[in-house]
Amino acid sequence: MFGIIYQLIRTARPRQWLKNFSVFAAPVFSGNLFDPQIFLSASYAFVAFCMVSSGTYFLNDIIDAPKDRLHPIKKNRPIASGKLNQNFALLVAFLLFFFALYFSIVVIGSYFTLAIIIYIAMQLIYSLYLRNVIILDSLTVAAGFVIRVFAGGFAAFTSLSSWLLLATIGLSLLIAFGKRRSEKTILRKHLGESKDQEPKTRKTLRHYPDALLDSMISMSSTFAIMSYSLFTFQDSPQEVNSALSSVLPSILRSPKWMMLTIPIVIYGVARYLFVIYEREDAESPERVLLSDKPLLLTVVVWGLTILFILYGLPAID
């Protein structure tokens, strides 16, 4: 019994739930995160996406089981290794989808439910077809992050900055193409594969030249930094309370405080590029975040700085 529960947890990939924290983006940057109703709604959205994302991992592992058995790492997944029955895994997937949709309709709202449906449909199409289409496979992975951000706004009834959305798209593309780059590196390292052998595990990898992936990674990182920089310029708090303005020089009394986070983001992107090219270990973004201490510290510092600027500075009297 405990063995089955353990295999179910492994297949559900709770570590991947880190991605679902992106549903809090709209409430955080709208300045309403600590409104009890908005925070509760965003938390409900997080729970719903955890159920849905885990359900898609069950389906994905069922579909990919034959190819995963040829992969040096994925062959150890519960379904591919035979430790978890496929029919039982399929039942769990549908139960997760059912409860997520029911929870979304009853507790959260119709627009959020529509976002959940779109996400499920996109993941099914990806697993069955799009994952075999070069470039579209990475764009689909990136779209998953964007849907989460939109869904968080729907759940919390908060607006979403266009520049923040563009920054999210850039970061999502960086993660998606970086993931493909690392997948190729890992296969070559573990199997010593030539380009003709790579399709045994993932067909599209053969059609991804390293130069193309490097170009897309470079473009995405630049796009993400520029979009985020413009977001901080447009959406920074404009006013400073009297207590703080009394000790600041006149030139800083109407500062773009959010722009202070730009260097942190630049370092974070650069560190992620270092992980891709030097450590060759970006196949799993959530594993990178948890295992790379400088990158994890960067994310924590960035988050705390954002919270202080948006919620701490206005509270100083």
Secondary structure per residue as TSV (DSSP state, phi and psi in degrees):
chain	resnum	aa	ss	phi	psi
A	1	M	-	360.0	-49.7
A	2	F	H	-64.7	-31.8
A	3	G	H	-64.3	-41.2
A	4	I	H	-66.2	-43.1
A	5	I	H	-60.7	-40.8
A	6	Y	H	-62.7	-43.1
A	7	Q	H	-67.9	-34.3
A	8	L	H	-64.9	-42.7
A	9	I	H	-64.4	-41.9
A	10	R	H	-59.8	-43.3
A	11	T	H	-70.8	-32.1
A	12	A	H	-69.3	-20.7
A	13	R	-	53.7	62.9
A	14	P	G	-58.3	-24.9
A	15	R	G	-62.7	-29.8
A	16	Q	G	-70.6	-13.4
A	17	W	G	-65.7	-14.4
A	18	L	G	-55.6	-34.1
A	19	K	G	-61.0	-30.9
A	20	N	G	-74.0	-9.8
A	21	F	G	-67.2	-11.9
A	22	S	G	-65.5	-15.2
A	23	V	G	-67.1	-16.8
A	24	F	G	-85.6	-3.3
A	25	A	H	-60.4	-50.5
A	26	A	H	-62.1	-47.6
A	27	P	H	-61.0	-39.9
A	28	V	H	-62.1	-52.1
A	29	F	H	-79.9	-10.4
A	30	S	H	-82.5	-10.8
A	31	G	T	82.8	14.0
A	32	N	-	-117.6	16.9
A	33	L	T	-57.5	-39.0
A	34	F	T	-90.7	8.4
A	35	D	S	-68.6	122.2
A	36	P	H	-52.4	-44.1
A	37	Q	H	-68.9	-41.3
A	38	I	H	-67.6	-42.9
A	39	F	H	-62.6	-41.1
A	40	L	H	-65.5	-42.0
A	41	S	H	-63.9	-42.6
A	42	A	H	-64.5	-36.7
A	43	S	H	-65.8	-39.7
A	44	Y	H	-60.9	-41.4
A	45	A	H	-62.3	-40.0
A	46	F	H	-60.7	-45.7
A	47	V	H	-62.3	-44.3
A	48	A	H	-61.7	-42.9
A	49	F	H	-70.1	-29.8
A	50	C	H	-63.4	-42.9
A	51	M	H	-64.3	-45.5
A	52	V	H	-66.7	-45.5
A	53	S	H	-64.0	-39.4
A	54	S	H	-65.5	-38.3
A	55	G	H	-60.5	-39.9
A	56	T	H	-68.4	-30.7
A	57	Y	H	-67.8	-37.5
A	58	F	H	-61.3	-48.8
A	59	L	H	-64.5	-42.3
A	60	N	H	-60.8	-42.2
A	61	D	H	-69.3	-32.3
A	62	I	H	-66.0	-47.1
A	63	I	H	-66.5	-37.8
A	64	D	H	-90.6	-0.6
A	65	A	H	-50.5	-47.3
A	66	P	H	-59.4	-41.4
A	67	K	H	-76.1	-34.8
A	68	D	H	-62.1	-30.1
A	69	R	T	-66.6	-16.5
A	70	L	T	-96.3	-4.0
A	71	H	S	-91.6	140.1
A	72	P	T	-64.2	-24.6
A	73	I	T	-112.1	-45.0
A	74	K	G	-68.8	-15.2
A	75	K	G	-64.0	-17.5
A	76	N	G	-89.5	0.1
A	77	R	S	-63.4	148.1
A	78	P	H	-53.9	-44.3
A	79	I	H	-73.7	-43.9
A	80	A	H	-63.7	-35.2
A	81	S	H	-84.5	-7.1
A	82	G	T	85.5	6.6
A	83	K	S	-78.7	-16.3
A	84	L	S	-130.2	124.7
A	85	N	-	-63.6	134.8
A	86	Q	H	-64.9	-41.2
A	87	N	H	-64.3	-41.0
A	88	F	H	-65.8	-39.9
A	89	A	H	-63.3	-37.9
A	90	L	H	-65.1	-40.3
A	91	L	H	-62.5	-43.1
A	92	V	H	-62.6	-40.2
A	93	A	H	-60.8	-47.0
A	94	F	H	-67.4	-34.0
A	95	L	H	-66.0	-40.8
A	96	L	H	-62.8	-43.2
A	97	F	H	-62.8	-44.6
A	98	F	H	-61.9	-49.4
A	99	F	H	-66.9	-35.3
A	100	A	H	-65.1	-44.2
A	101	L	H	-68.0	-43.1
A	102	Y	H	-62.0	-44.6
A	103	F	H	-62.0	-41.0
A	104	S	I	-65.9	-44.0
A	105	I	I	-66.9	-45.6
A	106	V	I	-77.7	-39.8
A	107	V	I	-102.1	-37.4
A	108	I	I	-99.5	-67.2
A	109	G	-	159.4	167.8
A	110	S	H	-71.3	-41.4
A	111	Y	H	-65.5	-40.6
A	112	F	H	-64.0	-41.6
A	113	T	H	-60.3	-40.1
A	114	L	H	-62.1	-40.5
A	115	A	H	-62.8	-39.3
A	116	I	H	-63.5	-44.0
A	117	I	H	-62.0	-44.6
A	118	I	H	-61.1	-41.7
A	119	Y	H	-62.8	-45.6
A	120	I	H	-62.0	-46.4
A	121	A	H	-61.1	-42.4
A	122	M	H	-63.6	-41.0
A	123	Q	H	-68.1	-35.9
A	124	L	H	-66.7	-44.8
A	125	I	H	-63.4	-38.0
A	126	Y	H	-62.7	-47.9
A	127	S	H	-65.5	-34.3
A	128	L	H	-88.5	-28.1
A	129	Y	T	-141.6	-55.0
A	130	L	G	-63.7	-25.6
A	131	R	G	-65.0	-14.7
A	132	N	G	-99.8	6.3
A	133	V	S	-111.4	116.4
A	134	I	T	-57.4	143.5
A	135	I	T	72.2	-48.3
A	136	L	H	-61.8	-31.5
A	137	D	H	-63.6	-42.9
A	138	S	H	-70.8	-37.1
A	139	L	H	-63.9	-35.0
A	140	T	H	-67.8	-41.7
A	141	V	H	-60.0	-43.7
A	142	A	H	-65.1	-37.5
A	143	A	H	-61.9	-29.4
A	144	G	H	-59.9	-38.8
A	145	F	H	-67.4	-41.2
A	146	V	H	-64.7	-41.0
A	147	I	H	-61.7	-39.3
A	148	R	H	-60.3	-43.2
A	149	V	H	-63.9	-45.0
A	150	F	H	-61.5	-45.0
A	151	A	H	-60.5	-38.1
A	152	G	H	-62.3	-37.9
A	153	G	H	-66.7	-40.9
A	154	F	H	-62.0	-44.4
A	155	A	H	-65.5	-39.4
A	156	A	H	-95.4	-0.4
A	157	F	T	54.8	46.7
A	158	T	-	-121.4	154.9
A	159	S	-	-79.7	165.8
A	160	L	-	-132.8	124.4
A	161	S	-	-66.3	137.4
A	162	S	H	-63.2	-37.6
A	163	W	H	-67.9	-36.2
A	164	L	H	-65.3	-39.5
A	165	L	H	-62.2	-43.6
A	166	L	H	-64.4	-39.7
A	167	A	H	-63.4	-38.6
A	168	T	H	-63.3	-41.7
A	169	I	H	-61.3	-45.4
A	170	G	H	-61.6	-45.4
A	171	L	H	-65.4	-38.6
A	172	S	H	-64.0	-41.4
A	173	L	H	-65.3	-39.3
A	174	L	H	-60.4	-45.1
A	175	I	H	-65.3	-42.1
A	176	A	H	-66.2	-48.7
A	177	F	H	-73.4	-32.3
A	178	G	H	-64.2	-35.8
A	179	K	H	-62.6	-44.6
A	180	R	H	-64.3	-40.6
A	181	R	H	-60.9	-42.8
A	182	S	H	-71.3	-33.6
A	183	E	H	-60.6	-42.6
A	184	K	H	-63.6	-42.8
A	185	T	H	-63.0	-44.0
A	186	I	H	-64.1	-41.6
A	187	L	H	-63.6	-42.8
A	188	R	H	-66.8	-36.5
A	189	K	H	-69.5	-44.8
A	190	H	H	-83.0	-32.9
A	191	L	H	-110.6	-12.9
A	192	G	-	63.2	34.6
A	193	E	-	-76.3	147.7
A	194	S	-	-89.3	173.6
A	195	K	T	-63.5	-28.0
A	196	D	T	-74.8	-18.3
A	197	Q	T	-93.3	-18.9
A	198	E	G	-59.3	-34.3
A	199	P	G	-60.8	-14.0
A	200	K	G	-60.8	-28.0
A	201	T	T	-106.1	-44.1
A	202	R	-	-147.3	115.3
A	203	K	G	-58.8	-41.4
A	204	T	G	-68.7	-20.4
A	205	L	G	-61.6	-31.7
A	206	R	G	-64.2	-30.7
A	207	H	G	-92.2	0.9
A	208	Y	-	-97.5	95.3
A	209	P	-	-63.7	145.5
A	210	D	H	-57.3	-37.1
A	211	A	H	-64.2	-37.9
A	212	L	H	-65.7	-47.3
A	213	L	H	-61.8	-41.0
A	214	D	H	-62.9	-39.7
A	215	S	H	-66.4	-43.1
A	216	M	H	-67.5	-37.3
A	217	I	H	-65.0	-43.4
A	218	S	H	-63.8	-44.7
A	219	M	H	-63.5	-44.3
A	220	S	H	-65.3	-41.4
A	221	S	H	-65.2	-41.3
A	222	T	H	-64.6	-44.3
A	223	F	H	-61.2	-42.1
A	224	A	H	-64.4	-45.6
A	225	I	H	-65.7	-43.7
A	226	M	H	-65.7	-43.5
A	227	S	H	-64.9	-42.1
A	228	Y	H	-65.3	-39.6
A	229	S	H	-61.7	-43.2
A	230	L	H	-67.3	-34.2
A	231	F	H	-62.2	-45.9
A	232	T	H	-65.8	-33.0
A	233	F	H	-69.3	-41.4
A	234	Q	H	-77.7	-33.1
A	235	D	H	-112.4	11.3
A	236	S	S	-68.2	145.2
A	237	P	-	-57.2	134.8
A	238	Q	-	-93.7	-18.7
A	239	E	-	-114.4	147.5
A	240	V	-	-120.7	134.0
A	241	N	-	-65.8	164.5
A	242	S	H	-61.9	-36.3
A	243	A	H	-62.6	-40.2
A	244	L	H	-80.0	-39.1
A	245	S	H	-66.7	-23.5
A	246	S	T	-68.8	-22.4
A	247	V	T	-106.7	1.3
A	248	L	S	-101.2	147.6
A	249	P	-	-66.3	158.4
A	250	S	G	-57.5	-32.7
A	251	I	G	-68.3	-18.3
A	252	L	G	-108.9	12.2
A	253	R	S	-80.9	-13.7
A	254	S	S	-132.7	60.2
A	255	P	-	-82.2	161.9
A	256	K	-	-92.9	80.3
A	257	W	G	-58.6	-35.8
A	258	M	G	-63.2	-22.8
A	259	M	G	-66.2	-16.7
A	260	L	G	-64.7	-20.3
A	261	T	G	-86.2	-7.6
A	262	I	H	-60.3	-47.6
A	263	P	H	-58.4	-34.5
A	264	I	H	-64.5	-43.3
A	265	V	H	-65.6	-41.0
A	266	I	H	-60.1	-44.3
A	267	Y	H	-64.0	-42.1
A	268	G	H	-60.8	-43.5
A	269	V	H	-64.7	-43.8
A	270	A	H	-62.6	-39.5
A	271	R	H	-64.8	-39.4
A	272	Y	H	-64.6	-38.8
A	273	L	H	-63.6	-38.0
A	274	F	H	-60.8	-42.0
A	275	V	I	-62.9	-40.1
A	276	I	I	-64.8	-47.6
A	277	Y	I	-94.8	-30.3
A	278	E	I	-100.1	-47.9
A	279	R	I	-83.5	-18.9
A	280	E	-	53.1	50.4
A	281	D	-	-147.3	57.3
A	282	A	-	-121.0	21.0
A	283	E	S	-63.8	-32.5
A	284	S	S	-121.0	100.8
A	285	P	H	-57.4	-39.7
A	286	E	H	-67.8	-32.3
A	287	R	H	-68.9	-38.4
A	288	V	H	-61.2	-45.6
A	289	L	H	-61.7	-39.9
A	290	L	H	-81.1	-25.4
A	291	S	H	-97.7	-26.5
A	292	D	-	-92.3	103.7
A	293	K	H	-61.9	-43.0
A	294	P	H	-60.6	-39.5
A	295	L	H	-69.4	-41.3
A	296	L	H	-62.9	-44.0
A	297	L	H	-62.5	-37.9
A	298	T	H	-61.8	-44.8
A	299	V	H	-63.7	-41.9
A	300	V	H	-64.1	-45.9
A	301	V	H	-62.9	-42.9
A	302	W	H	-60.5	-46.2
A	303	G	H	-63.2	-44.4
A	304	L	H	-65.8	-37.4
A	305	T	H	-65.2	-43.0
A	306	I	H	-59.9	-46.8
A	307	L	H	-62.5	-39.6
A	308	F	I	-66.2	-42.0
A	309	I	I	-67.6	-43.8
A	310	L	I	-81.2	-31.9
A	311	Y	I	-119.9	-29.2
A	312	G	I	-80.7	-47.4
A	313	L	G	-60.2	-44.7
A	314	P	G	-63.4	-21.7
A	315	A	G	-85.7	-10.8
A	316	I	-	-75.7	123.6
A	317	D	-	-104.6	360.0
